[in-house]
Amino acid sequence: MVVATKSIQELCINAIRFLAIDAVEKAKSGHPGLPMGAAPMAFVLWDQFMRFNPKDPKWINRDRFVLSAGHGCMLQYALLYLTGYDSVPLEEIKQFRQWQSKTPGHPENFVTSGIEVTTGPLGQGIANAVGIALSEAHLATVFNKPDHKLIDHYTYVILGDGCNMEGISGEACSIAGHWGLGKLIALYDDNHISIDGSTDIAFTEDVSKRFEAYGWHVQHVEDGNTDLEGIAKAIEAAKAVTDKPSMIKVTTLIGYGSPAKQNTADAHGAALGKDEVAATRKNLGWDYEPFVIPEDVLKHFRQAVTKGADYQTEWEATWTQYQAKYPQEAAEFNRLVFTKELPENWEKALPVYTPADKALASRKSSEITLNALAKVLPELIGGSADLTHSNYTLLKGYGDFQKNQYNNRNIHFGVREHAMGAICNGISLYGAGLIPYGATFLIFTDYMRNAIRLSALSEAQVIWVMTHDSVALGEDGPTHQPVEHITSLRAIPDLIVLRPADANETSGAYKIAVENRKRPTLLALSRQNLPILEGSSIENTLKGAYILSDSQGTPDLILIGTGSETGLCVEAAKVLISEGLKVRVVSMPSWELFEEQTAEYKESVLPKAVKKRLAVEAGISLGWSRYVGDQGSTVSIETFGASAPGNLIMEKFGFTVENVVAKAKAL
């Protein structure tokens, strides 16, 4: 490893700082302080340690870099530009935070090539990085051979005080220590400043001791502003520890170099201002106009292009040899990592049921489907937040993912819903075709909503398996009974939410989840048994809503059901039809998928001419007006649940055939 001379190092570090300063100043918006303070550690990391190819940002064996402190994104954009990524030319640096730029206000993986995960909400990035490191460990164990290592890289993170204050980072780092993810290395920008001022007003714990208690290898670089050799030695030492993740606390000055604003909250979240920018230039000896980078600095940084090509060429030689020596494993690696094609005829593993089959809780049919898919989809990996035997999410025969047992596919997240969510996002965004799933009770999506939202924003294929989906779960009472949750989750753009009405719709829901490679899917599943409905099918589920049963001619009334309440609609329709009404029953497992159908199809299911419509769902009615209109109504719940047996609760809240019939007649 060749280390640059001190003079070029200082120039390179200041180039990072002033690209950040100038971009924020031009935008009149942003966070210059972190890039100014963290530039030395970032430079040492990217210059001396990270293996990546700027001309192929998706090269599978690259080191991953996650900026968990995403507000400081100009640090990362500067590095991408300086090292030669085509996605961030200088013009994009100048368009920081502007409309349709590749340099948005926080790093977004779906906008900017070279950004691994979307960060900004603090703590999410370090938790994503745990998922990335998990993926590296899993794939390395599955595919590597003693003489050929296809997956062999590090996951590096820069996180800040805010990340360490957020609870999600504690959850994620705790489980990372338990798993012993030795190729996860986090650099903690210890600058003691947050938006409100010195962190002393709210954050005085010993973070190093906390990480030691998590089972991490911990070091401290006391002068992160100028001790480049100390930073390099710490990273070397971290790489040498293979059985623990590593945290390097690097003490820095936020806004380093600004005479008036360094080490103050003023440098955190606003432009320095014209006069202070000039003063900082003078203080650091940066005699260049805004956005001007000296040629020798660019020349030094752009060595990354040649080095990256060499790294990848070396890896491709290994890959060629691997294919010749291990053709079966190579074919699977190629499918999983490169083509990302699903195995041929995989969908034939999806279970199919008839009304003659016994009733099943949809959490149980989910278990049957998961285990059927596990046999044909080796990319399926996941688990539950300490509710495996309530969520029914164990992949039988595939072992538990534990320290030094990284080939196994059952992940026990512990009671860490939020970390589970972000870790699953990291597994998906690792980019090797893995399909993660994470499970808990539907009520506890409250604990992980930010991660679910980010899975949708980030185009991450994650399967959210949420059981105990209504007040029908029973005795646990209103603290465990979701009422508003389905509606709130439907409000998240690009999240597919499904409440399967029976086992066939559950199989259909998994088909949707597996095939949507850039969208997360949330399954809301019942605790109670559901009969197999006449007319349900995998194919119908894909449409989001379909006619489950119908009378001859134009219906007088349409009953719309979701989940466990669909069967109730079927029984109510029988009564209404016996009394002379023409009734259509529509099963609507997914609003989102129904809205994506053609106007003609939607009209065929819910004709505008039929104004009398009744939606039946064991949750709040908010949003159902789009389907029932101003002449329709709902059977819903507008309050919290209660503690009692589930069937009694459903009766007390009006989820009976008699009440549905009465409500329908009232229309």
Order of alpha helices (4+ residues) and beta strands (2+ residues): alpha-alpha-beta-alpha-alpha-alpha-beta-alpha-alpha-beta-beta-beta-alpha-beta-alpha-beta-alpha-alpha-alpha-alpha-beta-alpha-beta-alpha-beta-alpha-beta-alpha-beta-alpha-beta-alpha-beta-beta-alpha-beta-beta-alpha-beta-alpha-alpha-beta-alpha-beta-alpha-alpha
